[in-house]
Amino acid sequence: MTKSFSEASVLVVGGAGFVGSNLVRRLVTENAAKVIVVDNFLSSEPENLPADPCVSVREGSICDDQMLRDIHDDYDYMFHLATYHGNQSSIHDPLADHQNNLLPSLKLFHHLVGFRRLKKVVYAGAGCAVAEKTFGPTQATRESDPIGFEMDSPYSISKLVGEFYAVYFNRQNGLPTVRARFQNVYGPGEVLGAGQWRGTPATVWRNVTPTFIYKALHKEALPLENGGIATRDFIYVDDIVSGLLLCAEKGIPGEAYNLASGHETSIRELAEIINSLAGNNTPMSILPARTWDSSGRRFGCTRKSKETIGFEVNVQLEEGLKRTIAWTRKHLSFIQRTMDKHLSKIEMRS
């Protein structure tokens, strides 16, 4: 338990989402006095949140002017996790991405200028936005590495410009922003089909790990785009939450910190581990490469985060996948309900 959050007042924007709801649960165990969640449930479900007296929910977008007016200078920490999930939805509708991804960051940071009680504002950045776009040999992406202009999606653009604004408001106005750069987070609480329809089947088939686990548990073929040669840095959600708290407690305003495992795992290897753990013997389905995705290989460097804020990964991939599979088995009926509400739209597009 961390003293910094005991009796603290905390705002979590996007707090009903996958990472946000796990963070809210941790803050409850850390004895936070008050946890206010702002969420429009565009890509999340109210059931994600714990029923606890210290947790209050304000339904709506942080872009809403009245919502912002109701946020006063009485918080110790803020976590800005709201986003437009994810790459494919943003490609389908760049304007919706701007409205629900980039604009919330700008409006929130602008509103917070002049707050005095606030110790830290932690912004969730995206490792995919800053990593080199390559299928060739690569190295772990450092926080100080140069950033290119070639982005795969409006989502990446929004997350990157969100970082620019975090730095700008820190330097111009002294806003204590800290950037936490996520890699590929997985774990309990990521619900397929959560939230509202966002125009593509990616509304249901969200990230690769929950998709693979659901299909493996149903003895279906796991889809391997481009043969699964792409690599990612998979990090368990409990470790991400620990990293977020460390960013808030020890992070230096204006700085960025990678929240990563530091290990490169291919999508094929991920599929093989999940099939093995779930007892799925169905052969995998080899699909063409995604035309929009040039981020072939990437993983994050953990040196700075370890040396400066003490961040380390505690849950290794296979153990994390075991826990996630167990959680998914337990919550299959809930997950199926969230998926089913979109099935007619998927069928109309197929």
VENGIHU-V133061 format. One line per field, one symbol per residue. ss: DSSP state (~ for helix, > for strand, _ for the rest). phi: phi as a letter, one per 20 degrees, with the letter a starting at -180 (. if undefined). burial: b if it has 16 or more other ideal C-beta (glycine too) atoms within 10 Angstrom, else e. A space follows every 50 residues. Layout:
ss: ???
phi: ???
burial: ???
//
This chain:
ss: __~~~___>>>>>____~~~~~~~~~~~~____>>>>>>______~~~__ ____>>>>>_____~~~~~_______>>>>______~~~~~~_~~~~~~~ ~~~~~~~~~~~~_______>>>>>>>~~~~__________>_________ ___~~~~~~~~~~~~~~~~~~~~___>>>>>>_>>>______________ ~~~____~~~~~~~~~~_____>>>~~~__>>_>>>~~~~~~~~~~~~~~ _____>>>>_____>>~~~~~~~~~~~~______>>>____________> __~~~~~~~_______~~~~~~~~~~~~~~_~~~~~~~~~__~~~~~~~_
phi: .dfgdfmedcdcenfefgfgfffgfffffemgfbcdddbelfcbcgffef ebgedcddeqefffffgffeedecdecccddfbdebgfffffbffffffd ceggffffgffegnfdffebdedeecfffeffebdegbcffefeffdeee debggffffffgfgfgfgfffecmffecddefdeebqgoedfmfnefcnc gfgeeffffffffgfffeleffedflmmffcbdecfffffffffffffec fegnedcfdbendecffffgffffgffemddfgfdedffffeedefcabd edgffffddmebfddfgffffgffffffgfdgfffffffffdffffffee
burial: ebebbeebbbbbbbbbbbbbbbbbbbbbebebebbbbbbbbbbbbeebbe eeebbebbeebbbeeebbeebeeebbbbbbbbbbbbbbbbbbbbebbbeb bbbbbbbbbeebeebeebebbbbbbbbbbbbbbeeeebebbebeeeeeee bbbbbbbbbbbbbebbbbbbeeeebbbbbbbbbbbbbbbbbbbbbeebbb ebbbbbbbbbbbbbbbbeeeebbbbbebebbbbbbbbbbbbbbbbbbbbe bebbbbbbbbbbbbbbbbebbebbbebbebeeebeeeeeeeebebbbbbb bbebbeeebebebebebeebbebbbebbeeeeeebeebbeebeeebeeee
//
